[in-house]
Amino acid sequence: MKVAHFAFLLSFFFCSVLVSCSDQESNIKSQVASRPISPIRINQVKIGEQIWMTKNLNVSRYRNGDVIPQVTNPQQWANLTTGAWCYYANNSANGVVYGKLYNGYAVNDPRGLAPVGYHIPTDLEWTLLTISLGGEDIAGDKMKATTSWNLFPGVINNNSSGFTGLSGGYRTLDGSFYNMGYYNSWWSSSATDDSNIWYRFVKYNSSWVDRLKNSPNSGFSVRCVKD
């Protein structure tokens, strides 16, 4: 009787596990299948199975309403250990076109930088974007806007994806600003093993989208992808 009882319990356990796994797999498939039917709205574009914003983020509050500090002073920026933003060259006119530059602490603040319904793309989601555009060696031309970039022979910024990436420059660890018209960097939400953060980098003289890492004290653009 004890052996039979044990066999019954073992059989019940494995059946429960199989049912649970089957339900979990069905839920995942259902979520993936439902994602592409999300409506495409203004300032959005569908690339592969992802829906991306077509403008850089330009918010000054976290999702819960808390203010994100604007930090203009270079020394203060360099010493930050919490979230902050700035305009390129501390010029608000640049924000109208290029959005804000955020440090990595703001990107991963638990209060949420992205608007409701969106999130900061992971390193993997950036990779999936470049794969859907034919690979990182040619994706840059398809992502870069046809305006704002300094021209370079052989590089054709056609924006065929609709991503509309502008050359907004970046802010370095010491609080300096560099290379508007030449480069743009977008954060991911994925940290590295050495406390840096992965990001994507495009430049005026190449068709590549580079996968690099940098300190959270850098100031980069943010582009959101739909949940």
Secondary structure as GFF3:
##gff-version 3
##sequence-region A 1 227
A	DSSP	alpha_helix	2	34	.	.	.	ID=ss1
A	DSSP	three_ten_helix	35	37	.	.	.	ID=ss2
A	DSSP	beta_strand	44	47	.	.	.	ID=ss3
A	DSSP	beta_strand	50	53	.	.	.	ID=ss4
A	DSSP	alpha_helix	74	78	.	.	.	ID=ss5
A	DSSP	beta_strand	85	86	.	.	.	ID=ss6
A	DSSP	three_ten_helix	88	90	.	.	.	ID=ss7
A	DSSP	alpha_helix	92	98	.	.	.	ID=ss8
A	DSSP	beta_strand	101	102	.	.	.	ID=ss9
A	DSSP	alpha_helix	104	107	.	.	.	ID=ss10
A	DSSP	beta_strand	118	119	.	.	.	ID=ss11
A	DSSP	alpha_helix	123	132	.	.	.	ID=ss12
A	DSSP	alpha_helix	139	143	.	.	.	ID=ss13
A	DSSP	beta_strand	170	171	.	.	.	ID=ss14
A	DSSP	beta_strand	177	178	.	.	.	ID=ss15
A	DSSP	beta_strand	183	191	.	.	.	ID=ss16
A	DSSP	beta_strand	197	203	.	.	.	ID=ss17
A	DSSP	beta_strand	210	214	.	.	.	ID=ss18
A	DSSP	beta_strand	225	226	.	.	.	ID=ss19
###
